[in-house]
Structure formats: C-alpha cells, structure tokens
Amino acid sequence: MFFLTKINKNSIFLSYAYSILGEVLHLIKIFLKKLSYWTIALRVYSLPISVMAWIIPFTYSLSNGGNIKYGFIALIGIIILHLASNLFDDTIDYLIARKKIKQGILDCFNFQEGKCYCIFNNLLSIKDYIIACIILFLTVGIIGLYFLNIYGLTLLYILIPAIILCLTYPILGSLGFGEIIIAIIFAPLLYIGTYYVMSASFSNIILMLSISTGLLTVAVLHTHMLLDYKLDTKNRKITLCRICKSEQNSYILLCFFIIGAYFNIFILCNLNYLSPIFYLTYLSLPTAFTLLKVMKIHIKNPKKEIKPNIFMGDTKAIKNIEESQRNFLLKFLIVRNLLSFFTILLCISIVISRL
C-alpha cells in the first residue's frame, strides 16, 4: 500500500513537473516569437551604421589611452538610442497618418514598403510601440545620467542636441531633412560624445574626421532615396532627392557627398592635421567609382542588369532573387560597402599612425 502511494505521489509530481515545463517552453516560444517581431519593428538591420560610426572615435580615443569600459557603455547607449529613434519615427508617422485618415485628409496609409509592418500585420500594437519607446528612451536617459554623474553638465552640450534631433526627426524627416539629421547624429555628435566619455576631453581631429564619414553616411541614405525616387514622387514623399527636382540633380549631389568625403581627408593630410598614412582610405575609391557608375546606369536605364563584382562584397545570398529586386539590392550593397571599407581603412590608419 505504501509502495502504491509512493508511485502515485511520484506520478503526480512528474505530471506537475511536465505541466510546468510545458508552460515554460510555451512562454519561451511566445517570447522568441515576439522577439522576432521586435527585430523587424526596431529595424535591427540598420544597427551596423551605429557600430561603424562608433568604432572610429572609439579607436582614436583608445589609441590615446581612452577608457575602454566607458567606450562600450557609450556603444550600448548609441544602439538603444538608434533603436528608440527608429521606433519613435514609425510611431509618430502612424499616429499622424491615422489622425489624417479619421479627419478625411487621407484615404489610407501610404507608407513605404515595410514601414509599420508589425502594426499592419497585427503582430504588435501601437500601444506596444509607445510602451517600447518609453522604455528605450528611459534606458538611454539612465546611461546619460550615469555619464553626467561622472563628467558633470558639460556633457549636456552633446546630449541635448542629440535628443532634440532624435525626437524631431519624424517632423524634420517629412520635410526632406532626414538624411542631414542622421548624418549630424551619427557623425559629429556621436564622434564627440564617444571621444569625450572615453577621454574626458574634446578633439578637433575627431570632429574633422567626422565630416568624411558624415558625408558618406548621407551618401548611403541619399542612394537609397535615389533608388526610390519614382515611388516617392508618386507618393508625394518629400526627400532630399525630391528637393533636388530630378534624378540627375540628385546624382550630382551624390557625387558631391562622395568627393567631399575624400577631399576632406586630402585637406587634413596636406594641412598636417593627419599623417599621410590616412591616404589608405583612398583604397576604397574603386568602390566609390563603382557606385557612381552603377547609379548613373540606374538613372538612364534602371532595368539594365547589374553584374556583381568584387567591390559589391558577398552577393551569393541574393543570387537567386528576382532580377529587378536583385538589381536594387546590388546597388544598395555597393554604397553600404563603401561606408564599411572607408571606416575599416580609417581605423587601420589611426592604429598605424599611433605605432
């Protein structure tokens, strides 16, 4: 009898254990599913721009004895602020468009493909977006307070402009200044901020270097907008390209951004602000020329097949994609790789110049 009671108790225990384990696995499954939704909503794919922007002032400060721990804390703050800004932009655009639809000003949501995808597909709600925005911005605020406690109010000269630009980006972006705002945030402000929290000082060199990467960051975004020029014109979306009035004028501006990035290095080297070793960045020029050539073809004949080459990086992942979509992705790969190559070469130049 005792033996049967013991077996019965063990069976009940195992039953409860399996039940709890099942609930835990179910919750994990839901969490992972939600997590995949958030990677889409937060546009996690855009984070390499943050990391590439951060790595230059981090490398420069580290070569001057900067605090590595503070550098990585700054990176966490930069990433969270980037994700918060992405989500905030979508949230504001959605709320404004929804209000206009209710007022009869708009017939329907007319967003670029992929924007607010999780809301339109009932994966996440606008309430989820708002709560996430609050949590992310509060987290950035905590990191900001951490550094303010260390360095004092001087840091506010960097933090306040960055926060204002992030919060006003949805409005300024709708007026065609989106690319410029992002370049200011990801170049001078990010560079000065990262260097300051690592070195407790400001650097004219790091500010001047940010001009080149800032121009190339604008080039990345401008290229994307140029590829969408016809769609944006149809949707009456205001972008820097549309302000230029034509694809040809937009192309000329793209040339200006790219030439300006390299010319800035030339000036800094010739004025002895930088060592001649920084001409290593010119090894990325073939990628720049490839981009300009491909974009010129895009304007004249957007359906012309683009043949992959070494300057486009690894294109195997898009090999079997439909031709028109593949052409679009190849063009975007080139400009992305241009910024990546330039950044890597700039970091190598910094390290060599300090040896």
N, C-alpha and C positions, 0 to 999 in steps of 0.2 A: 504493500500500500504506500509506504514511504517512497519506494522507488518510482512508482507511477506518479506520485505527487511531484517528485523532483523533475521527472521528464516533462510533466505538464507545465511546471514553472519555467523550465528551460525553453520550452516551445513558445510560451507566451513572451518570454524575454527576447528570443530570436525574432518573433513576429514584430514586436515593438521596434527592435533594432533595425530590421529591414524596412519597416514603415518610415522610421526617421531618416534612414539612409536614402530612401526613395524621395522623401521631401527635400532633403539637402541637394540631391542630384537635380531635382526639378528646379529648385531655386537657382542653382549654378547655371543650368541650361537657360533659364529666363534671363539671368544676369549677362551671360555671354551673348545672348540674342540682342538684348538691349544695348550691350557694349558695341556690337557691330553696327547698330543703328546710329549710335553716337559718333562713331568714327566717320560716318557719312555726313551727319548733321554738322559736326565740328570742322569738317574738311581737313582731316588729319593729313591728307596727301600734300597739303601746302606747307607743312612744317619744315621741309628741307630749306626753304628760303630763310626761316628764322635761324636755323643752325648755321647755315653758310654765312649769314650776316654776323652772327655772334663769334664765329671761330677766328675772325681776323683781329678784332680788338682783344680777344682772349689770348691769342698767340703773341700779339705785340706786347701786351701787359705782362704775360708770363716771361717773355724774354727780358723784361726789365725788372723781374723779381716780384711780380704781382701775386696776390693771394689766390691760389687755385681754388680753394673752397668757396670763396665769395664769387668766383667766376662761374662755378657750376650752379650755385644758388641763383645767380642772375639769369642763367640759361633757363632754369625751371620757371622763373618769373616771366621771361620773354615768351616761352612756349605757351604758358597759361594765358597770358595777355593776348597772344596771337589767336588762340582758340576762342577766347571770350569775344574778341572783336569779330571773328568770323560769324559766330552765333548771334551776336548782337545785331550785326548788319542784316542777317536774314530775318531776325525777329522784327526789327523796325520796318523793314520793307514789306513784310507780310501784314503787319498791323495797319500800315498806311494804305496798302492796296485793298485790304478787307474793308476799311472805312470808306474808301472811294467807291467800292462796289455797292456798299449799302446806301451811299448817297446818290448812286446812279451815275457817277462820273466815269466809272469804268464798267465794262460789260463782264470782264472776267480777269483772273490773274494772268498777267502777261510777262512771266519771268523767263530768264534764260534757263535752258535745259539743266536740270539738276538742282536748281536753287529751291530751297524749302522742300526738298524731295521727301523727307521723312514726315512732314506735316501732310502733304498732299496724298501720301500713300498710307496714312493713318498708322504710321509706325511710332510717331511721337506727337504729342500735342503742343500747341502754342504755349500752354501752361508749363510744360516740361522745359521748353526753350527758355522761358522767362526765369524759372527757378534756377536752371543751369547757369544762365548769365549772371545772376546774383551771386551764386556760389563761386564761380570762376573769378569775377571781379573782386569779391571779398578776399579770395585767396591771394590775388595779386596785391591787394591792399595790405595784407598781413606781411608779405615779403617786403613791400615798400616800407612799412613801419619798422621792420627788422633792420633795414639798412639806414633808415632815418635815425634810429636809436644809436647806430654806430657812428655815422658821419654828420649827423645834425641836419639843419634845414637847408644847407647848400644843395643837397640832392633834389630838393623840390624844383629847382630850376630845370631839371631834366624830367622829373616825374610828371609835373603838372602839364607841360606841353604835350607829352606823350599820351596822357589820359584824355586830355581835351580832344586831340586829333582822333583817337580811337572812338570816342563817344560821338563825335560829329562826323565820322567817316560816312555813315549812311546818307547824310544830307549832302555833304561835300562831294561824295562819290556820284550822287544823282545829278550833280551839276557839271560833271566831267573832270573833277579834280582827284578822282580816286587813285590814279597811278602816282601822282605827285605826292599825295598824303602818305601812301605806303612807302614811297622812297624816302621821305623825311623820317618816318618812324623807324624803318629798317636800316637806314644808313647813319646820318649824323647823330640822332638821338640815341639809338641803340649802341653805336660805337662809343660815344662819350660816356653813356651810362655804364656800360660794361667796364670800360677802362677805369672809370672813377671808383667804382665799388671794389675793384681789384687793386688799384694803386693809390687811392685817396688823393688823386690829383687829376688835372686836365692835361690833354696833349694836343698840340696843334697838328702834329703829324697824323695822328689817328683821325682827326677831323678832316684833314685834306685827303687822306686815303678814302674816306667815306664818300667823297664826291664821285670817284670812279665806280665803286660798287653801287652807289645810289643810282647813277645813270644807267648801269646795266640792269638793275632791278626794274627801273622804269621801262627799259627795253623789253624785258620779259613780259611785263603786263601789256605794254603797247603792242607787241607782236600778237598776243592773244586777242586783243581788241581788234587789231587789223584783220585777223582771220575771221572775226565775227562781224566785220564792218557792214556787210549787206543785211545780215539778220538784225543788227542793232538799228540800222536805218529803217528797216521795215517796222520794227517795234518802237521807233522814235526814242530809243535809249540814248541819252547824252553821254558820250565818252570823249576822251582826248582826241581820238581818231575822227569822230564826227565833228568836233570843233574845227578840225583841220579842213573840213569841207569835201575832201576826196581821199581816195586810197593813195593816190600819187603823192599828195601833200603829207599824208601820214607816213609814207615810206621815207620821204625826205627827213622828217622829224626823227624817225627810227635811226637813220644814218647819223644824224646829229648826236643822238644819245650814245651810240657806239663809238663814233670817232672821238667824242668828248671824253669818254672813259679812258681811252689810250692816250689822248693828248694831255690829260691831267697828269698821268704818270711821267710823260715826257717832260713837262714843265717842272715837276717836282724833282726829277733827276738832274735836270740842267741847272736848276737853282740850288743844287746841293742839299735839298731837304731830304732826299733819298739817295741811297747808294745806287750806282749803275746796275747792280745785281737785280734791281726791280724791273729791269727790261725783260726779265724772264717772263713777265706777264704777256709779253708780245708773242710768246709761243701759242697763245690762244687765238691769234689773229686769223689763222686759216678757218677756224670755226666761225668767226665773225664774218669773214668774206662769204663763207658758205651760206650763212643765214641771210645776208643781204641779197645774194644771188637767188636763193630759193624764194624769198619774199617778192622779189621783182617778177619772177615767173608767176607767182601766185596772183599778182595784180593783173598781169597780161592774160594768163590762161590758168585759172585756178584748178581746172580738171586735169591738167597735164601731170602725168605720173612722175613722182619724185623717187629717184633711185637712191637707196641708202648708201652712205659712205662712212668712213672711219670717224668723221667728225660728228656724226649723229649718235655715237655711243652704241650700246647694245639694242638692236632693233628686232631681235628674234621674237620677243613677246607679242609684237604687233604684225608679224609676218603674214598671218592668215586672216587678218581683219579685212573687211570690205575696203576696196581701193580708195574711195573718197575719204573715208574715216582714217585710213592709214596715212594718206597724204597730210591730213590735218595734224595727226599725232607726230609725224616725222618733222614737220615744221616746228612744232612746239618743242620736240626733243632737242632740236638744234639750239634754240635760244636758251633752254634750260641748261644744256651742257656748256654753253658759252659762259654763263654765270658761274657754273661749277668749276670749269677749267681755270677761269680767271681767279677765282677765290683760292683754289689749291695752289696755283703758282704764286699768288700774293703771299700766302702763308709760308711757302718754301723760301721766298725772297726774304721775308722777315727773319726766319730762322738762320739762313746763311749769312745775312748781314750782321748778325749778332755773334757769329762764331769768331 
